[in-house]
Amino acid sequence: MDVLTLSRVQFALTIMFHYLFPPLTIGLAAVIAVLLWKYLRTKDPVYHSAAHFWTGLFAANFAIGVATGVVMEFQFGTNWSRYSVFVGDIFGSALAAEGIFAFFLESGFLAVLVFGWDRVSPRMHFVSAVLVALGSVFSAVWIIVANSWQQTPAGFRVVGEGAARRAEITGFWDAVLNPSTIGRLLHTLNGAYVLGAFFVLSISAFYLLRGRHEEFARRSFSVALSFGAIFSVLLLVTGDQSARIVAEHQPPKLAAMEGHFEDGPADLHVFGVPRPEEGRVALGVAIPGGLSLLVHRDPHASIPGLASVPPDARPPVAVPFYAFHLMVALGTAFIALTLLGLWLRRRGTLFRTRWLLWIFVFAVLGTYASNQLGWIVAEVGRQPWTVWNLLRTEHSFSLSVTDGQVLQSLVLFGLVYAGLFLVWVYVMNAKIQAGPPPAVPPHGPTRGKELVDVAATYEEPGRSHLAGEGRR
């Protein structure tokens, strides 16, 4: 394989592995905040114990996510130097904002959340959980800003020529609030919240099926079920909004997602086999005019097809088509599962319905897959551009890197990431097998010095369960 292909494979490997972790931290942080809020309202120690347990899993996930995220910035400079020159002015602002406004907020109060269980008051702990959740959202904001700018560039001008050609910001907020930022941000956050909810549902269902930690599992399951139902339904709403943004600003991507080849009213495919060389979807089952109805609220509205796009500017069809339809199918299943769970809980039979609990144990794999599939649709559907209509992928990679060097680093990254994945699985499994800690008695009012001490000190012998985990 050539340098371009190897660089694309390496980028896909590293970013898809990294993206296993940030959505879970975003989702779990919100669930933990809800559990601590429930504890403040009810004073039920089971909620406190539940928040303690999920925080331990959150911290392990957060650590791996930070380690794998660092690779992204180095990879831009090594494998994609021409791309980095072009987008540096835009990305530099967004990534600097993430570090200033998000990462320090999240990591600073994470120390209080993880190590302050018996050292700060429940109210201060709840505030810390909320700030960690907000920090994770702010981090997502700036990453989505950078990625959305690639999809729908705004607030810039192109200066220079040749290798020095680059995009220069002319309006910071125009670049930040480019046409796809808000829609993509809401859809990404909803996907993360659904993943966080189903992660809690999976482990809680496992405990219930094994007859372990049942009171803890019931409380965690109930909170996550309501949380997951709300955001599964909202995921449908934001998905529709995102598709309409794509239709307006990236019509070739939408055409690839739906296998739409000729200009005119577009059907909505339930499934099928795209045949781009023949300009049709074989074995397709479709709703006539369905895509036109969703995009324009008119089943007879015309939608541009791939035939009107120059051949060298058409995205691949098969990958976006299959990824998009599988993502939609999974999203529909999440809604059905959570609404069924809520109905059975109302009837009082949920925790006796073992077949449904078994489905929840494994459904978390579907939420992981749907988050990955969303990224695949967005990025593969954007091809052959790295920056839409401005910079092609074939003009973005580093000319000074050889195929042998990229292959070597690809193999090494594969080995390192395999090791990290095994460590992650081992740590998460150990914490899950250990189960939740005993309820912690309420702490008195928190003094300023205590808060500073907890935030600055990661280890003090004999104080907390999680500190003990950190020493081991």
N, C-alpha and C positions, 0 to 999 in steps of 0.2 A: 504493500500500500504506500501511497505517496504521503508527503508531509501534511498536506491539508486533511486528508482522510484520517490519518493517525491522530492529528491534533483534535479533530472533531470527536473521534472516539474517546480520547482521553478526557476531553472536556465533559462529554456526556457521562462518563464513568464517575468522575470526581464530583460533579455537581449533583448527579442523581443520588450518589451515596450520601453526600452532605445533606440533601433535602429529605432524608429520612428523619432528621433530628429537629430542625427548626419548627416545622408544623406541630410536632408533639409538644415542644416546650411552650409554644403559644397556647395550644389547647389546654394542656395540663395546668399552666399558670392560672388560667381563668377558672378552671374547675376547683383548684385549691382555694382561690379567693372566695368562691361561692361556699365551699365547705366551712371556711373560717367565719364567714358571715352567718351561716346557719348556727355555728357554735355560739357566736355572740348573742344571737337571738334566743336560742333555746337553753344554753348552758349545758347541753348534752355532751358529755365527754367523748362519746363515740365519734362525733363530728371532728373533734380536736384530734383524736387518734387517727382518723381517716386522712385529715389534712397532713398530719405528720408523715404518714406512710407514703402518700403520693408525692410529697416534697422530696423524699429520698430518691424516688425514681426520676423525678424531674431533674434533680441535681446531676445524676449520672448521665442522663440524656444531654443536658446542657453542656457538660464538659466535652463529650465527644463532638457535639455540634460545633463548638468553638474551635476545636483542633482541626476538624475537617474544613471549616470555613476559611481558615487562613490560606489554604492552598489556592483558593480562587484568585486572590489578589496577585500572588506570584505567577500564576499561570497566564494571566493577562499580559504580563511583561515578558514572559519567556516564549510562549507559543503564539501569542496574538499581538505582537508589538504594533503592527500597522493599525489594527483595530484600536489599541490603547491610545495611539497618537490621535486618532480621529475623535474618540469619545472622551478623552482625558479631561477636558474642561468641564464636561457635564458630569461624568462619573465622579471626578474628584470632589465636587461640591456635595453630591449626594452621600458619598461614603464618609466624607468628613462630618457631615451632619449626623449620620448614623452613630459615629463614634462619640460625638459630643452630646447629642440629645437622647440617645437610646442606650448604647452599650454600658456607659457608666452608671446610668440610672438602674438598669436591670441588674448588672453584676454587683453594684454596691448594696442594694437592698436584698439581693439574693443571699448575701452573707448573713443578714439579720434573719431572713426567713429560714435558712437551713440550720444555723447554729444558735438561734435565740429561743428555742422552745421553752427552756426553763429559766430564761434570763431576761425576757421582756414580757410585758403584759399582753393578754390576748388581743386587746384593741390595737396595740402597736404591731403585733404580729399580722393582724388583718391588714393594716395600712401597708406593711411591707409587702404582703402578697399582692395587694392591688397595684403597688408601684412596680413590682416585678412584672406583673401582667401588662401594665401600661408600657413598660420598657420594651417588652418583647413586641408589642404592637408598633411602637415607634421605630424599632429596628426594621420590622417588616415594611413600614411606610417608605423608608429611604431606599431599601433594596427594590421595592416595587416601582418607585419613582424612576430609578436607573433603568430597570428592565422595560418599563412602559415607554420610556423615551425612545428606546430602540424600535418599539413597535409603531409609535405615533409621535415622531419628533416634532417639537415645538419650541419656541423661544430661543432660536439660534440663528447663526449665519455661518456659511462655510468660507473659510479663509485659507490661503496658501494653495500650493499646487504640488502635484506628485506625492512624494513620500511625506511632505510636510503639510498636506491637506488635512484640515481638522475642523470640527464643529466648535464654534465659540458662542458662549451664552450671550444673548442680547436681553433676555428677560428671565430672571431667576424663577419667578413664580409661574411664568408661562411654561417654562421647562418642567417645573415640579408638577403643575396641574395640567399636564398634557392631556389630550382627549381620552386616553385610556387609563389614566392613573387611578381615579376613584373606583371605577367599575372593577378593575383588576384587583385593587387592594381589598375591596369588600368580598370579592369572590375567594381570594386567597385566604383571608382571615376566616371566612365561614368554613372553608375546607379544613383549616387547622383546628377550629373548634369542634368540628365533627370528628376529626381524628382523635383529639383529646378525650372527647366523650366516649367514643367506642373503645379506646384503650382502657379506660376505667371500667366500662361495661364488660369487656373481655375478662379482665382479671377478677372482677367481682363475681361474674357468672361462674368462673372456674372454682372460686372458693365455695359458692353455694352448691355446686354439683358435688364437691368433695366433702361438704358438711363442715367446712373450716371457717372460723372467723365470721359466722353467719350474720351477726348483728351489724358488724362493720360493713360486710358485703352488701347487705340490704340497703343501708343508708347511702353508701357510695353508688350503688346501682341506681337507686331512685333519683338521686341528684343528677347523675350523668344521663339517665334516660330522658328526663325533661330537657336538659341542656342539649342533648343530641337531637331530640325531636325539633326543637326550635330552630337550630342552625341547619338541620337537614332541609327543612322547608325553605329557609332563607337562602340556602345554597341553590335551590331551584330558581328563585327570584333573581339572584345575582348572576347566575349562569345565563339566564335569558338576557339580562342587561349586557353582559359581556359579549354574547353572540351578536347583539345588535350593534355594539361598538365595532366589532370586527367587520360586520357587514358594511358599515359606513366608511371605515378607514382602511380596511385590508380585505377587499372583496375576493381576491384570489384565494386567500386562506379559507374563507367561509366556503367557497366553491369546492376546495379540496376536502374540507371537513364533511361536506354533504354529498360529494360525488356529483356535483352539478356542472355540466359541461357546456351546454348551449344557453345563450341569453334567453330570458323569458321567465315565466312563473316556475318556481322551484318546488319540487316535492320534498317531503321530510321522510328520510329513510329510517325505518326501524332497524333493518339490517340488510346486508347484501355484500356482493363482492365487486369492488370497483375495477373496471377495465379501462384505464385511461387511454390505452392505445386504440380502443374501439369507441371511446367517448360515451360509455354507458356503465350502469351498475347492474351486473348480472345477478340473478336469483334474488333480486331486491323486493322487499316488502316496504311500501312507502305510503304516506298519507298525501294524496294529490293536493298540491298547493300549500302544503303544511309549512314549509320553510318560508314562503312568501307571507303567509298569515302571521307567523311568529315575528318576522323581521319588520314588516310594513303594516301589519294588521289588515292585510288585504290578500286573499288567496290568489288573486290574479295579477299582483304586482310583479314586475320584471326584476330579476336578479341577475347580475353579470355572471356568465359562465367562464370556465377555463379556456374555452375556444377563443375568447376575445383577448386573452393574455398572450403576449409574445412567448414562443416556446422556451426561450432562454430565461424567462422570468416566472415560469410556472413553478409552484411548489410541488413536491412529491404528493401523491394522492393517497396511496395505500396506508401509510403510517398515520397521518392525521385522521383519515376516515375511520380506521379501526379504533384508534385511541379515543377519539371523540365519542363514538357510539358506545364503547365499553364504559367510559366515564359516565355518560348519561344513564346507562343501565344500572351502574352501581349507585349513583345518586338516587335514582328512583327506589332501589332496594333499601337504602338507608331510611328513606321516608316511611316506606311500608313497615320495616322492622320496628322503628321507634314508635310509630302510631299504634301498631299492634301491641307492643309492650305496654304503652300507656293504657290501652283499653283493658288488657288483662290485669294490670295493676289495679285499675278502678274496680274490676270484678273481684279482686282478691285472690286470683289464681296464678299470677305471674310467676312467683317463685316456686310453684309446683309444676310449671310447664317445662319439663326438662329438655324437650327437643328444641324449644326456643332458646333456652339458656345455652345449649350447645352451639346453636347458630351464632349467638352473641360472642361466644368464646373465639370463634374464627372470623367473625365479621370484621374485626380490626384489620385483617390483612387486606380486605377490600378498600378500607379507608386509606391505608398506605398506598395501595395501587391507584386509587382515584387521584390522589395528590400528585403522584408521579405522572399519570396520564395527562393531567392538566398541563403540566410543564412540557410534556412531549408535544401536545397539540399546539401550544403557543410557540415553541421554538422551531419545531420541524415545519410547521405551517408557514413560518416567516421566511423560509428559504426561497430563493437563493440569496437573501439579504441578511446581513447582521444588523444593519441599521436600515430600516424600511425605505426603499427607493433612493438610498444615499450611498451605502457601502455594501458591496457584495462580499459574501463569505470567502470567495476565492481571492479577494484582494485584502483580506484581513489578517492572514497568518504571517508568522515571522519568516523572512527570507534567509536569515542567518542560521536557522535550526535545520538539521538534517533528519531524514526519516529514521536513521538508526538511533539518534539521540531521543527522538520522541518515543520510539518503540521501547527503548530501554527504560525511560521514565514511566511509560505506561505499565510495563510489567512490574516495576518496583512499586508504583502506586497501588496496583492490584494486590500485591502481596501485603503491603502495609494496611490497606483498607480491609483486607480479609482478616488480618490480625485484630484490627480495631473492632470489627464486627463481632468476632468471637469474644473479645473482652467485654463488649457491650452486652451481648447475650448472657455471658457468665454473671456479670454484676447484676443485671436486671433479674435474672432467674434466682440468684442468691437472695436478693431483697424480697422477691415475691414468695419464695419458699419460707423465708423467715416470718413473713406476715407483719401486720401492723404492731406498733409498740403499744404498751399500756397507756391509758389516758394520763396526761400530764396535769397536775393540779394548777388552777389559775395562779398566775403571777401577779404581784402587786403592781401599782403604777410604775411606769418606766421613767427613770431619771435620765437626763441627757448623757451623763457619763456612761451609763450602762449601754445605751444605744451605740455610742462611739466605740466602746470596748468590744461589743459583739461584731460590729461592722469591720473592725480592724484586726480582730483576733480569730483565726480559724481553728485554733486548738487550745483547749484547756482541759487537763486530765479530769476525768470523772464527772463531767457535767451533763452531757447529753448523749442520747442514743446515736444521733447522726455524727456527733464529734467522734464517738468511738469508731463508727464506720470509716470516717476519714483517716483515723490513725492507722487502721488496718490496711 
